[in-house]
């Protein structure tokens, strides 16, 4: 899949992505396109990752994906950025289903989706609203007729949004204007392929599932005790540890007089509660273990003292 990145006048602080996707669509005319604006109804005051997946209609195969990084938001429902999706020749597609997901590390903060009907030789404008409840956006409005000499169509109405269910799309926009005579074609480079579950990873953005746990792409966050995603025989699937596996190491009490034993997993994949503290006798607990000899009386509990390497 080819990806063309286009220049744009936004400041980097609000730019998510501006890209043209060469996906299998019904017309080879470059005016057949979708301009997608991405918003977020929440305010996230930290840099986050945004993943956009493009599908061959609702329930269809995934045909493109993009990962971008966005800066912290200053206000709710602010514009994160835009993507220009330009179909190329190939099998006919009537509708694109576009899903967006925003995350901070392994935690998903907001998501949403929109269905966009393609119109040959027209640009369709769409608005993807992300939110903690899924965004709930409607179909995009379509643009008007294209401008002269290959100019892009005018902006369509913004997609509606609502707290529940899909809202109606916007109305048709006006025709566009012709591009400058010296406008250059964007450079083309190769697209990216996301890794399947069980493949080694360093970040969630490299995985088709959106999760990287225990050094491999995983089917979930797999961030609870007594579970792992890199176990032999189930690599890539979050699986419970065998009963008796250690889930928390031993430690010393705050006074340093007693040892708290290690915690282990049960047969249901739960980490057992901490057991009762165990006395170290005449010696102190140090580095999660009871001492068995001494070189000074600091290794002994009161009233014992160190004599000939023993607490007496």
FENFENRA-V929938 format. One record per pair of residues at least 24 apart in sequence whose C-alpha atoms are under 10 Angstrom apart, sorted by the first residue. I is the first residue (numbers start at 1). J is the second residue. D is the distance in whole Angstrom. If there is no record, write none. Layout:
i = {I;I}
j = {J;J}
d = {D;D}
This chain:
i = {1;1;1;1;1;1;1;2;2;2;2;2;2;2;3;3;3;3;3;3;3;3;3;3;3;4;4;4;4;4;4;4;4;4;4;5;5;5;5;5;5;6;6;6;6;6;6;7;8;10;10;12;12;12;13;13;13;13;13;13;13;13;14;14;14;14;14;14;14;14;14;14;15;15;15;15;15;15;15;15;16;16;16;16;16;16;16;16;16;16;16;16;16;17;17;17;17;17;17;17;17;17;17;17;17;18;18;18;18;18;18;19;19;19;19;19;19;19;20;20;20;20;20;20;20;21;21;21;21;21;21;21;21;21;21;21;21;22;22;22;22;22;22;22;22;22;23;23;23;23;23;23;23;23;23;23;23;23;23;24;24;24;24;24;24;24;24;24;24;25;25;25;25;25;25;25;25;25;25;25;25;25;25;26;26;26;26;26;26;26;26;26;26;26;27;27;27;27;27;27;27;27;27;27;27;28;28;28;28;28;28;28;29;29;29;29;29;29;29;29;30;30;30;30;30;30;30;30;30;30;30;31;31;31;31;31;31;31;31;31;31;31;31;31;31;31;31;32;32;32;32;32;32;32;32;32;32;32;32;32;32;33;33;33;33;33;33;33;33;33;33;33;33;33;33;33;33;34;34;34;34;34;34;34;34;34;34;34;34;34;34;34;34;34;34;34;35;35;35;35;35;35;35;35;35;35;35;35;35;35;36;36;36;36;36;36;36;36;36;36;36;36;36;36;36;37;37;37;37;37;37;37;37;37;37;37;37;37;38;38;38;38;38;38;38;38;38;38;38;38;38;38;39;39;39;39;39;39;39;39;39;39;39;39;39;39;39;40;40;40;40;40;40;40;40;40;40;40;40;40;40;40;40;40;40;41;41;41;41;41;41;41;41;41;41;41;41;42;42;42;42;42;42;42;42;42;42;43;43;43;43;43;43;43;43;44;44;44;44;44;44;44;44;44;45;45;45;45;45;46;46;46;46;46;47;47;47;47;47;47;48;48;48;48;48;48;48;48;49;49;49;49;49;49;49;49;49;50;50;50;50;50;50;50;50;50;50;51;51;51;51;51;51;51;51;52;52;52;52;52;52;52;52;52;53;53;53;53;53;53;53;54;54;54;54;54;54;54;54;54;55;55;55;55;55;55;56;56;56;56;56;56;56;57;57;57;57;57;57;57;57;57;58;58;58;58;58;58;58;59;60;60;60;61;62;62;62;63;64;64;64;64;65;65;65;65;65;65;65;65;66;66;66;66;66;66;67;67;67;67;67;67;68;68;69;69;70;77;77;77;78;79;79;79;80;82;82;82;83;84;84;84;85;85;86;87;87;93;93;93;94;94;94;95;97;98;98;99;99;99;100;100;100;100;100;100;101;101;101;101;102;102;102;103;103;103;105;105;105;105;105;106;106;106;106;106;106;106;106;106;106;106;107;107;108;108;109;109;110;110;111;111;112;112;113;113;113;113;114;114;114;114;114;114;114;115;115;115;115;115;116;116;116;116;116;117;117;118;119;121;121;121;121;121;122;122;122;122;122;122;122;122;123;123;123;123;123;123;123;123;124;124;124;124;124;124;124;124;124;125;125;125;125;125;125;125;125;125;125;125;126;126;126;126;126;126;126;126;127;127;127;127;127;127;127;127;128;128;128;128;129;129;129;129;131;133;133;134;134;135;135;135;135;135;135;136;136;136;136;136;136;136;136;137;137;137;137;137;137;137;137;137;138;138;138;138;138;138;138;139;139;139;139;139;140;140;140;140;140;140;141;141;141;141;141;141;142;142;142;142;142;142;143;143;143;143;143;143;143;144;144;144;144;144;144;145;145;145;145;145;146;146;146;146;146;147;147;147;147;147;147;148;148;148;148;148;149;149;149;149;149;150;150;150;150;151;151;151;151;151;151;152;152;152;152;153;153;196;197;197;197;197;198;198;198;198;198;198;198;199;199;199;200;200;200;211;212;213;213;214;224;224;224;225;225;225;225;225;226;226;226;226;226;226;226;226;226;227;227;227;227;239;240;240;240;240;240;240;241;241;241;241;241;241;241;242;242;242;242;243;243;243;243;243;244;244;244;245;245;246;246;247;247;248;248;248;249;250;250;250;250;251;251;251;251;251;251;251;252;252;252;252;252;252;252;252;252;253;253;253;253;253;254;255;255;256;256;256;256;256;256;256;256;256;256;256;257;257;257;257;257;257;257;257;257;257;257;258;258;258;258;258;258;258;259;259;259;259;259;259;259;260;260;260;261;261;262;281;282;282;282;282;283;283;283;284}
j = {63;64;189;190;191;192;193;64;88;188;189;190;191;192;64;66;85;86;186;187;188;189;190;191;192;84;85;86;185;186;187;188;189;190;191;83;84;186;187;188;189;83;84;185;186;187;188;186;82;81;82;70;71;81;47;69;70;71;72;73;80;81;69;70;71;72;73;78;79;80;81;82;68;69;70;71;79;80;81;82;49;50;51;67;68;69;70;71;79;80;81;82;83;50;52;66;67;68;69;70;80;81;82;83;84;68;81;82;83;84;85;66;82;83;84;85;86;186;83;84;85;86;87;186;188;54;63;64;65;66;83;84;85;86;87;88;191;63;64;85;86;87;88;89;90;191;54;55;56;63;64;85;86;87;88;89;90;91;93;56;63;86;87;88;89;90;91;92;93;56;86;87;88;89;90;91;92;93;94;95;96;118;120;87;88;89;90;91;92;93;94;118;119;120;87;88;89;90;91;92;93;118;119;120;121;86;87;88;89;90;120;121;86;87;88;89;120;121;122;150;86;87;88;89;120;121;122;123;150;151;152;86;87;88;119;120;121;122;123;124;145;146;147;150;151;152;153;85;86;87;88;118;119;120;121;122;123;124;146;152;153;84;85;86;87;88;118;119;120;121;122;123;124;125;143;152;153;83;84;85;86;87;96;116;117;118;119;122;123;124;125;126;140;142;143;156;82;83;84;85;86;123;124;125;126;127;140;143;155;156;81;82;83;84;85;98;114;116;124;125;126;127;128;140;158;79;80;81;82;83;84;125;126;127;128;129;158;159;77;78;79;80;81;82;83;100;112;126;127;128;129;130;76;77;78;79;80;81;82;100;112;127;128;129;130;131;135;73;75;76;77;78;79;80;102;109;110;111;112;128;129;130;131;132;135;75;76;77;78;79;110;129;130;131;132;133;135;73;75;76;77;78;109;110;130;131;132;72;73;74;75;76;77;78;131;71;72;73;74;75;76;104;109;110;71;72;73;74;75;70;71;72;73;104;71;72;73;103;104;105;72;73;102;103;104;105;108;109;101;102;103;104;105;108;109;204;205;80;100;101;102;103;104;108;110;111;205;99;100;101;102;103;111;205;210;83;98;99;100;101;102;111;112;113;97;98;99;100;101;113;208;85;96;97;98;99;100;113;114;115;95;96;97;98;99;115;92;93;94;95;96;97;98;93;94;95;96;97;98;115;116;117;95;96;97;98;114;115;116;97;95;96;97;97;96;97;98;96;98;191;192;193;98;99;100;191;192;193;194;208;100;191;192;193;194;205;100;101;102;192;205;206;102;205;102;103;102;129;130;131;129;127;128;129;129;126;127;128;126;123;124;125;123;124;123;118;120;117;118;119;118;119;120;119;139;126;128;128;130;134;128;129;130;131;134;135;130;131;134;210;130;131;132;204;205;210;203;204;205;211;212;203;204;205;210;211;212;213;220;221;222;223;211;221;132;210;133;134;134;135;135;136;136;137;137;138;139;166;138;139;140;159;160;161;166;139;140;159;166;169;140;141;142;159;169;141;142;142;143;145;146;150;152;153;146;147;151;152;153;154;175;176;152;153;154;155;156;173;175;176;152;153;154;155;156;157;158;172;173;153;154;155;156;157;158;159;169;170;172;173;155;156;157;158;159;160;169;170;156;157;158;159;160;161;169;170;158;159;160;161;159;160;161;162;163;163;164;163;164;161;162;163;164;165;166;160;161;162;163;164;165;166;167;161;162;163;164;165;166;167;168;169;162;165;166;167;168;169;170;166;167;168;169;170;167;168;169;170;171;172;168;169;170;171;172;173;169;170;171;172;173;174;170;171;172;173;174;175;176;171;172;173;174;175;176;172;173;174;175;176;174;175;176;177;178;174;175;176;177;178;179;175;176;177;178;179;177;178;179;180;181;176;177;178;179;175;176;177;178;179;180;176;177;178;179;177;178;236;229;235;236;237;229;230;231;234;235;236;237;230;235;236;230;235;236;236;236;237;238;238;269;270;271;264;265;269;270;271;264;265;266;267;268;269;270;271;272;265;269;270;271;269;265;266;267;268;269;270;265;266;267;268;269;270;271;266;267;268;269;267;268;269;270;271;269;271;272;269;271;271;272;271;272;272;273;274;288;274;287;288;289;277;285;286;287;288;289;290;277;278;284;285;286;287;288;289;290;277;278;285;286;288;285;284;285;280;283;284;285;286;287;288;289;290;299;301;281;282;283;284;285;286;290;299;300;301;302;283;284;285;286;288;289;290;284;285;286;287;288;289;290;285;288;289;288;289;288;311;306;310;311;312;310;311;312;311}
d = {8;8;9;7;6;8;9;10;10;6;6;5;6;9;9;10;10;10;10;9;6;6;6;6;9;10;10;9;9;6;6;5;7;9;9;9;9;6;7;7;8;9;9;9;6;8;10;8;10;8;10;9;8;10;10;10;7;6;8;9;9;10;10;7;7;9;8;9;7;5;6;10;9;8;7;8;9;6;5;8;9;8;10;9;6;6;5;9;9;6;5;7;8;9;10;8;9;6;9;9;9;6;6;6;9;10;8;6;4;6;9;9;8;5;5;7;9;10;7;5;5;5;8;9;9;9;9;7;9;10;9;8;5;5;7;8;9;9;9;8;6;5;5;9;10;10;9;10;9;7;7;9;8;5;6;8;8;9;9;9;8;10;6;6;6;5;6;7;7;9;9;5;6;6;5;6;5;5;8;9;9;9;10;8;7;6;6;6;4;6;8;9;9;8;7;6;5;7;9;8;9;10;9;6;8;9;7;5;4;8;9;9;9;8;7;8;8;6;9;9;6;7;7;10;9;7;9;9;8;10;9;8;9;10;9;8;5;5;6;10;10;7;10;7;8;6;8;9;6;6;8;7;6;5;4;5;6;8;10;9;9;7;6;4;6;9;7;8;8;8;7;5;6;9;10;9;9;8;6;5;6;8;9;8;9;8;9;9;6;5;6;7;9;9;9;10;7;6;5;6;9;7;6;5;6;8;10;10;8;9;9;5;5;6;8;9;10;10;8;6;5;6;7;9;10;7;8;6;4;7;9;8;6;5;6;8;9;10;9;9;6;6;6;6;8;8;10;9;6;5;6;7;9;6;6;5;5;7;9;10;10;7;6;5;6;9;9;9;9;7;5;6;7;7;9;10;8;9;9;8;6;5;6;9;8;9;5;4;7;10;9;7;6;5;8;10;8;9;8;5;6;9;9;8;8;6;7;8;6;7;6;5;8;8;10;9;6;5;8;9;9;9;8;10;8;4;5;7;9;9;6;4;7;8;4;5;8;9;8;10;7;10;7;6;5;8;10;9;8;6;5;6;8;9;10;10;8;9;7;6;4;7;9;10;9;9;9;8;6;5;6;8;9;8;9;10;7;6;5;7;9;10;10;9;8;6;5;6;9;9;10;9;7;6;5;7;9;10;10;10;9;6;5;6;8;9;10;7;8;7;5;6;9;8;7;5;5;5;8;7;8;9;8;7;5;9;9;7;10;8;10;9;8;10;10;9;9;10;10;8;9;9;10;9;10;9;8;8;8;9;10;9;8;10;10;9;10;10;10;9;7;9;10;9;9;10;9;8;9;9;10;10;10;9;10;10;9;10;10;9;10;9;9;10;9;9;10;9;8;10;5;8;10;9;10;10;8;8;9;10;7;9;7;10;9;9;7;9;9;9;8;9;10;9;10;9;8;8;9;9;10;9;7;10;8;7;8;9;10;7;10;9;9;8;9;9;9;10;6;8;6;9;6;7;7;8;9;10;6;6;7;8;10;10;9;5;7;10;10;10;6;8;9;10;9;9;8;8;9;8;7;9;9;9;6;10;10;7;6;9;9;10;7;5;7;8;8;10;10;9;10;8;9;7;6;9;10;9;9;9;9;6;5;7;7;8;10;9;9;9;9;8;8;6;6;9;9;9;10;9;6;5;8;9;9;10;9;8;9;9;9;9;7;10;10;8;9;9;9;7;8;7;9;10;10;9;6;6;6;6;6;6;8;4;6;9;9;8;6;6;9;9;8;8;5;4;5;6;9;8;7;6;5;8;10;8;5;6;9;10;9;5;4;5;6;8;8;7;7;5;7;10;10;8;5;5;7;7;9;9;5;5;5;5;8;9;8;7;5;7;9;5;6;8;9;9;5;4;5;6;9;9;8;6;5;9;8;5;8;10;9;9;8;6;7;9;6;5;4;5;9;5;7;7;8;7;9;8;9;8;5;7;8;7;10;8;5;4;7;10;8;7;9;10;9;10;9;10;9;10;9;9;9;10;8;8;7;6;8;6;8;10;9;5;6;6;10;9;7;9;10;9;9;10;9;8;5;8;7;9;8;9;6;9;10;8;7;9;8;5;8;7;9;10;10;9;10;10;9;8;10;6;8;9;10;9;8;9;9;6;8;9;8;8;7;4;7;10;8;9;9;6;7;7;5;7;9;8;9;8;10;9;10;9;9;9;9;6;5;7;10;9;10;9;10;9;8;9;7;5;6;9;9;10;9;7;10;9;7;6;9;9;9;8;9;6;9;10;7;7;7;9;8;9;9;9;9;10;10;9;6;8;9;7;10;10}
